[in-house]
Amino acid sequence: MEFRDLKKQYEVLQPQIDAAIQQVCRSAHFISGVQVEELEHALAEYTGVKHCITCANGTDALTLALMALNIGRGDAVFVPDFTFFASGETAAYEGAVPVFVDVEEDTFNMSPDSLEKAVRKVREEGKLVPRAIVAVDLFGQPADYLRLRSIAKEYGLLVIEDGAQGFGGRIGAKSACSFGDISTTSFFPAKPLGCYGDGGAVFTDNDEWAELMRSYRIHGKGQNKYDNVYIGINSRLDTIQAAVLNVKLEAFRKYELEAVNHAAERYTKELKDIVRVPYIKDGYYSSWAQYSILLKNEKERNGLQIYLKENGIPTMIYYPKPMSRQTAFEGMDCVKTELLVTEELCKRILALPLHPYMTAQEQDKVIDSLKRFLM
């Protein structure tokens, strides 16, 4: 059994993907081919955002956003403690201080209450200037942007949406990657929409920021690549990855997103009475990057993971350590409020196999194994 079955996906899409890759090879336009522009147009249309700028990976997407917003030394950037390292790393790399915020136990997303406490503490201390919120759409469900944007407005903060796991999610009719002043995503292979290597994109309705990020991603170029008007980075999405994503985006829109939601709904129906299952807020729609359950404690979680492995069922722990406890952030004064929920989640969380191509028989095996262990 695969945790996320990219092999099965390729089997289904092989004729289209092979043809798309061969077309790139025949044209020999491996960088900045027409497929890149086609993808950017399609992604902008899908998310309902004016500008989509692709780049080399999701980490660079966050970096480009921070660069465009001129965030750097002396600034505080508020980041959920329970997420992947890149969400905080990129702010630190730009010279800012990532200030870690606790998350909600039911959605795993940034807690607006914890955010407001952290913002107030930073303002009271007066050492840093509160500048931006990096709100992560963890495991596929968008964060609570109604409340987060209200706090941002009150305290004069910018909002960066880290939609690396959230692409395809929605709040009402509004799509993920459209909630931030600048939004980002990742096309890492295991993401809801993934390529065959690294890839990423930024989204914004702001013309000035879009122009800056298009320049920054190609060495700060001006009129051409030998006219450099800014200090930038080298972060282009290559044409083969764009070609693969054009094929995958069509499948994602037509049936993959619906299929993964059906599988998640089945897990919830079968498991809700024996274990803590994910909670999706009313009016929200998840793209289900992960299906993460909560066990009673670390001992039960670890025991279940071993049991499932012995029965041929792969699982993952997202995330085993709070970001605030990563060695890289020691001495940076990143903690301004309690982070108790994150600490508990790291001990109790376990992600089950889930993908659009999961068979009923595979899911039955997971469900039956959990029931045998927990009941």
SESE-997632 format. One record per residue (C-alpha): residue number from 1; residue in three letters; chain; x, y, z. Coordinates in steps of 0.25 Angstrom, whole numbers. Layout:
residues N
+-----+------+-------+-------+-------+-------+
!  nr ! rest ! kette !    px !    py !    pz !
+-----+------+-------+-------+-------+-------+
! NUM !  ALA !     A !     X !     Y !     Z !
...
+-----+------+-------+-------+-------+-------+
end
This chain:
residues 375
+-----+------+-------+-------+-------+-------+
!  nr ! rest ! kette !    px !    py !    pz !
+-----+------+-------+-------+-------+-------+
!   1 !  MET !     A !     0 !     0 !     0 !
!   2 !  GLU !     A !     5 !    14 !    -3 !
!   3 !  PHE !     A !     3 !    26 !     6 !
!   4 !  ARG !     A !     0 !    35 !    -6 !
!   5 !  ASP !     A !     0 !    26 !   -19 !
!   6 !  LEU !     A !     7 !    34 !   -29 !
!   7 !  LYS !     A !    10 !    22 !   -37 !
!   8 !  LYS !     A !    -5 !    19 !   -39 !
!   9 !  GLN !     A !    -7 !    33 !   -43 !
!  10 !  TYR !     A !     4 !    32 !   -54 !
!  11 !  GLU !     A !    -2 !    19 !   -59 !
!  12 !  VAL !     A !   -16 !    26 !   -61 !
!  13 !  LEU !     A !   -10 !    39 !   -67 !
!  14 !  GLN !     A !     2 !    33 !   -74 !
!  15 !  PRO !     A !    -2 !    35 !   -89 !
!  16 !  GLN !     A !    -4 !    50 !   -86 !
!  17 !  ILE !     A !     8 !    52 !   -78 !
!  18 !  ASP !     A !    17 !    45 !   -87 !
!  19 !  ALA !     A !    12 !    53 !   -99 !
!  20 !  ALA !     A !    14 !    66 !   -91 !
!  21 !  ILE !     A !    28 !    62 !   -87 !
!  22 !  GLN !     A !    31 !    58 !  -101 !
!  23 !  GLN !     A !    26 !    71 !  -107 !
!  24 !  VAL !     A !    36 !    79 !   -98 !
!  25 !  CYS !     A !    47 !    70 !  -102 !
!  26 !  ARG !     A !    44 !    72 !  -117 !
!  27 !  SER !     A !    43 !    87 !  -115 !
!  28 !  ALA !     A !    56 !    87 !  -106 !
!  29 !  HIS !     A !    50 !    99 !   -99 !
!  30 !  PHE !     A !    53 !    94 !   -85 !
!  31 !  ILE !     A !    53 !   107 !   -78 !
!  32 !  SER !     A !    42 !   117 !   -80 !
!  33 !  GLY !     A !    34 !   109 !   -91 !
!  34 !  VAL !     A !    20 !   112 !   -94 !
!  35 !  GLN !     A !    15 !   102 !   -85 !
!  36 !  VAL !     A !    20 !   111 !   -73 !
!  37 !  GLU !     A !    11 !   122 !   -78 !
!  38 !  GLU !     A !    -1 !   113 !   -80 !
!  39 !  LEU !     A !     0 !   107 !   -66 !
!  40 !  GLU !     A !     1 !   121 !   -60 !
!  41 !  HIS !     A !   -12 !   126 !   -67 !
!  42 !  ALA !     A !   -19 !   113 !   -63 !
!  43 !  LEU !     A !   -15 !   114 !   -49 !
!  44 !  ALA !     A !   -19 !   129 !   -48 !
!  45 !  GLU !     A !   -33 !   125 !   -54 !
!  46 !  TYR !     A !   -34 !   113 !   -45 !
!  47 !  THR !     A !   -31 !   122 !   -32 !
!  48 !  GLY !     A !   -38 !   134 !   -37 !
!  49 !  VAL !     A !   -26 !   143 !   -35 !
!  50 !  LYS !     A !   -20 !   153 !   -45 !
!  51 !  HIS !     A !    -6 !   149 !   -45 !
!  52 !  CYS !     A !     1 !   135 !   -44 !
!  53 !  ILE !     A !    16 !   134 !   -44 !
!  54 !  THR !     A !    22 !   120 !   -44 !
!  55 !  CYS !     A !    36 !   118 !   -38 !
!  56 !  ALA !     A !    45 !   106 !   -34 !
!  57 !  ASN !     A !    39 !   102 !   -21 !
!  58 !  GLY !     A !    29 !   105 !   -10 !
!  59 !  THR !     A !    40 !   111 !    -1 !
!  60 !  ASP !     A !    45 !   120 !   -12 !
!  61 !  ALA !     A !    30 !   124 !   -13 !
!  62 !  LEU !     A !    30 !   129 !     1 !
!  63 !  THR !     A !    43 !   136 !    -1 !
!  64 !  LEU !     A !    38 !   143 !   -13 !
!  65 !  ALA !     A !    26 !   148 !    -5 !
!  66 !  LEU !     A !    34 !   153 !     6 !
!  67 !  MET !     A !    44 !   160 !    -3 !
!  68 !  ALA !     A !    32 !   167 !   -10 !
!  69 !  LEU !     A !    27 !   172 !     3 !
!  70 !  ASN !     A !    40 !   177 !     7 !
!  71 !  ILE !     A !    41 !   169 !    20 !
!  72 !  GLY !     A !    54 !   168 !    27 !
!  73 !  ARG !     A !    63 !   171 !    38 !
!  74 !  GLY !     A !    55 !   177 !    50 !
!  75 !  ASP !     A !    42 !   171 !    46 !
!  76 !  ALA !     A !    33 !   161 !    53 !
!  77 !  VAL !     A !    26 !   151 !    44 !
!  78 !  PHE !     A !    15 !   142 !    51 !
!  79 !  VAL !     A !    16 !   127 !    48 !
!  80 !  PRO !     A !     8 !   115 !    53 !
!  81 !  ASP !     A !    17 !   107 !    62 !
!  82 !  PHE !     A !    11 !    94 !    56 !
!  83 !  THR !     A !    15 !    93 !    41 !
!  84 !  PHE !     A !    27 !    90 !    32 !
!  85 !  PHE !     A !    40 !    98 !    35 !
!  86 !  ALA !     A !    40 !   106 !    22 !
!  87 !  SER !     A !    28 !   115 !    27 !
!  88 !  GLY !     A !    37 !   120 !    38 !
!  89 !  GLU !     A !    51 !   118 !    31 !
!  90 !  THR !     A !    48 !   128 !    20 !
!  91 !  ALA !     A !    45 !   139 !    29 !
!  92 !  ALA !     A !    58 !   137 !    37 !
!  93 !  TYR !     A !    66 !   136 !    24 !
!  94 !  GLU !     A !    61 !   150 !    20 !
!  95 !  GLY !     A !    66 !   155 !    34 !
!  96 !  ALA !     A !    52 !   156 !    40 !
!  97 !  VAL !     A !    49 !   149 !    53 !
!  98 !  PRO !     A !    38 !   138 !    52 !
!  99 !  VAL !     A !    29 !   139 !    64 !
! 100 !  PHE !     A !    22 !   126 !    67 !
! 101 !  VAL !     A !     7 !   125 !    69 !
! 102 !  ASP !     A !    -1 !   113 !    74 !
! 103 !  VAL !     A !   -12 !   106 !    66 !
! 104 !  GLU !     A !   -26 !   101 !    68 !
! 105 !  GLU !     A !   -27 !    87 !    72 !
! 106 !  ASP !     A !   -38 !    83 !    63 !
! 107 !  THR !     A !   -34 !    89 !    50 !
! 108 !  PHE !     A !   -19 !    89 !    53 !
! 109 !  ASN !     A !   -18 !   103 !    47 !
! 110 !  MET !     A !   -13 !   116 !    53 !
! 111 !  SER !     A !   -21 !   121 !    65 !
! 112 !  PRO !     A !   -26 !   135 !    64 !
! 113 !  ASP !     A !   -26 !   137 !    79 !
! 114 !  SER !     A !   -12 !   132 !    80 !
! 115 !  LEU !     A !    -8 !   141 !    69 !
! 116 !  GLU !     A !   -14 !   154 !    75 !
! 117 !  LYS !     A !    -7 !   151 !    88 !
! 118 !  ALA !     A !     6 !   149 !    81 !
! 119 !  VAL !     A !     4 !   162 !    73 !
! 120 !  ARG !     A !     1 !   170 !    86 !
! 121 !  LYS !     A !    13 !   164 !    93 !
! 122 !  VAL !     A !    22 !   168 !    81 !
! 123 !  ARG !     A !    17 !   182 !    81 !
! 124 !  GLU !     A !    18 !   184 !    96 !
! 125 !  GLU !     A !    33 !   180 !    96 !
! 126 !  GLY !     A !    36 !   189 !    85 !
! 127 !  LYS !     A !    48 !   182 !    80 !
! 128 !  LEU !     A !    42 !   177 !    66 !
! 129 !  VAL !     A !    32 !   183 !    57 !
! 130 !  PRO !     A !    20 !   174 !    54 !
! 131 !  ARG !     A !    19 !   173 !    39 !
! 132 !  ALA !     A !    12 !   160 !    34 !
! 133 !  ILE !     A !     5 !   148 !    37 !
! 134 !  VAL !     A !     8 !   135 !    30 !
! 135 !  ALA !     A !    -5 !   127 !    30 !
! 136 !  VAL !     A !    -3 !   112 !    27 !
! 137 !  ASP !     A !   -14 !   104 !    20 !
! 138 !  LEU !     A !   -10 !    92 !    28 !
! 139 !  PHE !     A !   -14 !    78 !    22 !
! 140 !  GLY !     A !   -23 !    84 !    12 !
! 141 !  GLN !     A !   -33 !    93 !    20 !
! 142 !  PRO !     A !   -31 !   108 !    18 !
! 143 !  ALA !     A !   -28 !   115 !    31 !
! 144 !  ASP !     A !   -39 !   124 !    38 !
! 145 !  TYR !     A !   -36 !   136 !    29 !
! 146 !  LEU !     A !   -49 !   144 !    33 !
! 147 !  ARG !     A !   -43 !   145 !    47 !
! 148 !  LEU !     A !   -28 !   146 !    43 !
! 149 !  ARG !     A !   -31 !   157 !    33 !
! 150 !  SER !     A !   -38 !   165 !    43 !
! 151 !  ILE !     A !   -26 !   164 !    53 !
! 152 !  ALA !     A !   -17 !   168 !    41 !
! 153 !  LYS !     A !   -26 !   180 !    38 !
! 154 !  GLU !     A !   -26 !   184 !    53 !
! 155 !  TYR !     A !   -11 !   184 !    55 !
! 156 !  GLY !     A !    -7 !   188 !    41 !
! 157 !  LEU !     A !    -1 !   174 !    37 !
! 158 !  LEU !     A !     1 !   168 !    23 !
! 159 !  VAL !     A !    -5 !   154 !    21 !
! 160 !  ILE !     A !     3 !   143 !    13 !
! 161 !  GLU !     A !    -5 !   130 !    11 !
! 162 !  ASP !     A !     4 !   118 !    11 !
! 163 !  GLY !     A !    -4 !   109 !     2 !
! 164 !  ALA !     A !     6 !    98 !     0 !
! 165 !  GLN !     A !    -4 !    88 !     5 !
! 166 !  GLY !     A !   -16 !    96 !     3 !
! 167 !  PHE !     A !   -17 !    97 !   -13 !
! 168 !  GLY !     A !   -32 !    92 !   -16 !
! 169 !  GLY !     A !   -38 !    96 !    -3 !
! 170 !  ARG !     A !   -49 !   106 !    -2 !
! 171 !  ILE !     A !   -56 !   115 !     8 !
! 172 !  GLY !     A !   -70 !   116 !     2 !
! 173 !  ALA !     A !   -68 !   119 !   -13 !
! 174 !  LYS !     A !   -54 !   126 !   -11 !
! 175 !  SER !     A !   -42 !   117 !   -14 !
! 176 !  ALA !     A !   -29 !   115 !    -6 !
! 177 !  CYS !     A !   -17 !   123 !   -11 !
! 178 !  SER !     A !   -26 !   135 !   -12 !
! 179 !  PHE !     A !   -27 !   139 !     3 !
! 180 !  GLY !     A !   -14 !   146 !     5 !
! 181 !  ASP !     A !    -9 !   159 !     0 !
! 182 !  ILE !     A !     1 !   149 !    -6 !
! 183 !  SER !     A !    -2 !   135 !    -6 !
! 184 !  THR !     A !     8 !   123 !    -9 !
! 185 !  THR !     A !     7 !   108 !   -12 !
! 186 !  SER !     A !    16 !    97 !   -14 !
! 187 !  PHE !     A !    16 !    86 !   -25 !
! 188 !  PHE !     A !    25 !    76 !   -18 !
! 189 !  PRO !     A !    21 !    62 !   -23 !
! 190 !  ALA !     A !    12 !    58 !   -11 !
! 191 !  LYS !     A !     4 !    71 !   -10 !
! 192 !  PRO !     A !   -10 !    71 !   -15 !
! 193 !  LEU !     A !    -5 !    77 !   -28 !
! 194 !  GLY !     A !     9 !    72 !   -30 !
! 195 !  CYS !     A !    19 !    71 !   -41 !
! 196 !  TYR !     A !    31 !    61 !   -44 !
! 197 !  GLY !     A !    41 !    69 !   -36 !
! 198 !  ASP !     A !    41 !    83 !   -29 !
! 199 !  GLY !     A !    32 !    94 !   -33 !
! 200 !  GLY !     A !    24 !   106 !   -27 !
! 201 !  ALA !     A !    16 !   118 !   -30 !
! 202 !  VAL !     A !    12 !   131 !   -24 !
! 203 !  PHE !     A !    -2 !   138 !   -26 !
! 204 !  THR !     A !    -6 !   153 !   -24 !
! 205 !  ASP !     A !   -16 !   163 !   -29 !
! 206 !  ASN !     A !    -5 !   174 !   -27 !
! 207 !  ASP !     A !     1 !   178 !   -40 !
! 208 !  GLU !     A !    13 !   184 !   -34 !
! 209 !  TRP !     A !    17 !   172 !   -25 !
! 210 !  ALA !     A !    14 !   163 !   -37 !
! 211 !  GLU !     A !    24 !   171 !   -46 !
! 212 !  LEU !     A !    35 !   170 !   -34 !
! 213 !  MET !     A !    33 !   155 !   -32 !
! 214 !  ARG !     A !    34 !   153 !   -47 !
! 215 !  SER !     A !    47 !   160 !   -47 !
! 216 !  TYR !     A !    53 !   155 !   -34 !
! 217 !  ARG !     A !    51 !   140 !   -39 !
! 218 !  ILE !     A !    60 !   142 !   -50 !
! 219 !  HIS !     A !    72 !   149 !   -44 !
! 220 !  GLY !     A !    65 !   163 !   -42 !
! 221 !  LYS !     A !    64 !   164 !   -57 !
! 222 !  GLY !     A !    59 !   177 !   -65 !
! 223 !  GLN !     A !    57 !   177 !   -80 !
! 224 !  ASN !     A !    65 !   164 !   -82 !
! 225 !  LYS !     A !    73 !   155 !   -74 !
! 226 !  TYR !     A !    86 !   163 !   -76 !
! 227 !  ASP !     A !    79 !   175 !   -70 !
! 228 !  ASN !     A !    78 !   173 !   -55 !
! 229 !  VAL !     A !    71 !   184 !   -47 !
! 230 !  TYR !     A !    69 !   177 !   -34 !
! 231 !  ILE !     A !    77 !   167 !   -26 !
! 232 !  GLY !     A !    68 !   154 !   -28 !
! 233 !  ILE !     A !    69 !   139 !   -28 !
! 234 !  ASN !     A !    69 !   128 !   -39 !
! 235 !  SER !     A !    56 !   121 !   -37 !
! 236 !  ARG !     A !    49 !   117 !   -50 !
! 237 !  LEU !     A !    39 !   106 !   -52 !
! 238 !  ASP !     A !    45 !    98 !   -63 !
! 239 !  THR !     A !    36 !    94 !   -75 !
! 240 !  ILE !     A !    35 !    79 !   -73 !
! 241 !  GLN !     A !    29 !    81 !   -59 !
! 242 !  ALA !     A !    19 !    91 !   -65 !
! 243 !  ALA !     A !    16 !    81 !   -75 !
! 244 !  VAL !     A !    13 !    71 !   -65 !
! 245 !  LEU !     A !     5 !    80 !   -56 !
! 246 !  ASN !     A !    -4 !    85 !   -68 !
! 247 !  VAL !     A !    -8 !    70 !   -70 !
! 248 !  LYS !     A !   -10 !    68 !   -55 !
! 249 !  LEU !     A !   -18 !    81 !   -53 !
! 250 !  GLU !     A !   -28 !    76 !   -62 !
! 251 !  ALA !     A !   -29 !    62 !   -55 !
! 252 !  PHE !     A !   -29 !    70 !   -41 !
! 253 !  ARG !     A !   -41 !    79 !   -46 !
! 254 !  LYS !     A !   -49 !    68 !   -52 !
! 255 !  TYR !     A !   -49 !    57 !   -42 !
! 256 !  GLU !     A !   -37 !    56 !   -33 !
! 257 !  LEU !     A !   -41 !    66 !   -23 !
! 258 !  GLU !     A !   -55 !    60 !   -22 !
! 259 !  ALA !     A !   -49 !    46 !   -21 !
! 260 !  VAL !     A !   -40 !    49 !    -9 !
! 261 !  ASN !     A !   -52 !    56 !    -2 !
! 262 !  HIS !     A !   -60 !    44 !    -3 !
! 263 !  ALA !     A !   -49 !    35 !     3 !
! 264 !  ALA !     A !   -47 !    45 !    14 !
! 265 !  GLU !     A !   -62 !    45 !    17 !
! 266 !  ARG !     A !   -62 !    30 !    18 !
! 267 !  TYR !     A !   -50 !    30 !    28 !
! 268 !  THR !     A !   -58 !    40 !    36 !
! 269 !  LYS !     A !   -71 !    32 !    36 !
! 270 !  GLU !     A !   -64 !    19 !    40 !
! 271 !  LEU !     A !   -54 !    24 !    50 !
! 272 !  LYS !     A !   -61 !    36 !    57 !
! 273 !  ASP !     A !   -66 !    27 !    69 !
! 274 !  ILE !     A !   -53 !    21 !    72 !
! 275 !  VAL !     A !   -42 !    32 !    70 !
! 276 !  ARG !     A !   -42 !    47 !    68 !
! 277 !  VAL !     A !   -44 !    50 !    53 !
! 278 !  PRO !     A !   -41 !    63 !    46 !
! 279 !  TYR !     A !   -51 !    74 !    47 !
! 280 !  ILE !     A !   -55 !    83 !    35 !
! 281 !  LYS !     A !   -62 !    96 !    38 !
! 282 !  ASP !     A !   -76 !    99 !    32 !
! 283 !  GLY !     A !   -74 !   105 !    19 !
! 284 !  TYR !     A !   -60 !   100 !    17 !
! 285 !  TYR !     A !   -55 !    90 !     7 !
! 286 !  SER !     A !   -42 !    83 !     9 !
! 287 !  SER !     A !   -32 !    77 !    -2 !
! 288 !  TRP !     A !   -28 !    67 !     8 !
! 289 !  ALA !     A !   -13 !    68 !     7 !
! 290 !  GLN !     A !   -13 !    59 !    19 !
! 291 !  TYR !     A !   -23 !    51 !    27 !
! 292 !  SER !     A !   -18 !    53 !    41 !
! 293 !  ILE !     A !   -24 !    46 !    54 !
! 294 !  LEU !     A !   -22 !    49 !    68 !
! 295 !  LEU !     A !   -19 !    38 !    78 !
! 296 !  LYS !     A !   -20 !    39 !    93 !
! 297 !  ASN !     A !    -5 !    40 !    96 !
! 298 !  GLU !     A !     9 !    38 !    90 !
! 299 !  LYS !     A !     9 !    24 !    95 !
! 300 !  GLU !     A !    -4 !    20 !    88 !
! 301 !  ARG !     A !     1 !    27 !    75 !
! 302 !  ASN !     A !    14 !    21 !    74 !
! 303 !  GLY !     A !     8 !     7 !    77 !
! 304 !  LEU !     A !    -2 !     9 !    66 !
! 305 !  GLN !     A !     8 !    13 !    56 !
! 306 !  ILE !     A !    16 !     1 !    59 !
! 307 !  TYR !     A !     4 !    -8 !    58 !
! 308 !  LEU !     A !     0 !    -2 !    44 !
! 309 !  LYS !     A !    14 !    -4 !    39 !
! 310 !  GLU !     A !    14 !   -18 !    43 !
! 311 !  ASN !     A !     1 !   -20 !    35 !
! 312 !  GLY !     A !     7 !   -13 !    22 !
! 313 !  ILE !     A !     0 !     0 !    25 !
! 314 !  PRO !     A !     9 !    13 !    23 !
! 315 !  THR !     A !     7 !    25 !    32 !
! 316 !  MET !     A !    14 !    38 !    35 !
! 317 !  ILE !     A !    15 !    48 !    47 !
! 318 !  TYR !     A !    13 !    62 !    43 !
! 319 !  TYR !     A !    20 !    68 !    51 !
! 320 !  PRO !     A !    28 !    61 !    62 !
! 321 !  LYS !     A !    34 !    74 !    67 !
! 322 !  PRO !     A !    29 !    89 !    69 !
! 323 !  MET !     A !    36 !    98 !    60 !
! 324 !  SER !     A !    39 !   107 !    72 !
! 325 !  ARG !     A !    48 !    95 !    77 !
! 326 !  GLN !     A !    56 !    94 !    65 !
! 327 !  THR !     A !    71 !    96 !    68 !
! 328 !  ALA !     A !    72 !   106 !    56 !
! 329 !  PHE !     A !    63 !   116 !    64 !
! 330 !  GLU !     A !    70 !   116 !    77 !
! 331 !  GLY !     A !    74 !   130 !    82 !
! 332 !  MET !     A !    64 !   137 !    73 !
! 333 !  ASP !     A !    54 !   141 !    83 !
! 334 !  CYS !     A !    43 !   134 !    75 !
! 335 !  VAL !     A !    33 !   131 !    86 !
! 336 !  LYS !     A !    23 !   141 !    91 !
! 337 !  THR !     A !    12 !   133 !    96 !
! 338 !  GLU !     A !     8 !   119 !   101 !
! 339 !  LEU !     A !     9 !   108 !    90 !
! 340 !  LEU !     A !     2 !    97 !    98 !
! 341 !  VAL !     A !    -7 !    91 !    87 !
! 342 !  THR !     A !     5 !    90 !    77 !
! 343 !  GLU !     A !    13 !    82 !    88 !
! 344 !  GLU !     A !     1 !    72 !    90 !
! 345 !  LEU !     A !    -2 !    70 !    75 !
! 346 !  CYS !     A !    13 !    66 !    72 !
! 347 !  LYS !     A !    11 !    55 !    82 !
! 348 !  ARG !     A !    -3 !    50 !    78 !
! 349 !  ILE !     A !    -4 !    52 !    63 !
! 350 !  LEU !     A !    -3 !    41 !    52 !
! 351 !  ALA !     A !    -6 !    43 !    37 !
! 352 !  LEU !     A !   -13 !    31 !    30 !
! 353 !  PRO !     A !   -11 !    27 !    15 !
! 354 !  LEU !     A !   -20 !    36 !     6 !
! 355 !  HIS !     A !   -21 !    39 !    -9 !
! 356 !  PRO !     A !   -30 !    40 !   -20 !
! 357 !  TYR !     A !   -27 !    26 !   -25 !
! 358 !  MET !     A !   -29 !    19 !   -12 !
! 359 !  THR !     A !   -38 !     6 !   -14 !
! 360 !  ALA !     A !   -49 !     2 !    -5 !
! 361 !  GLN !     A !   -41 !   -10 !    -1 !
! 362 !  GLU !     A !   -29 !    -2 !     3 !
! 363 !  GLN !     A !   -37 !     7 !    11 !
! 364 !  ASP !     A !   -44 !    -5 !    18 !
! 365 !  LYS !     A !   -31 !   -11 !    22 !
! 366 !  VAL !     A !   -27 !     2 !    29 !
! 367 !  ILE !     A !   -40 !     4 !    35 !
! 368 !  ASP !     A !   -41 !   -10 !    40 !
! 369 !  SER !     A !   -27 !   -10 !    46 !
! 370 !  LEU !     A !   -30 !     3 !    54 !
! 371 !  LYS !     A !   -42 !    -4 !    59 !
! 372 !  ARG !     A !   -35 !   -16 !    63 !
! 373 !  PHE !     A !   -24 !    -8 !    71 !
! 374 !  LEU !     A !   -33 !     3 !    77 !
! 375 !  MET !     A !   -46 !    -5 !    81 !
+-----+------+-------+-------+-------+-------+
end
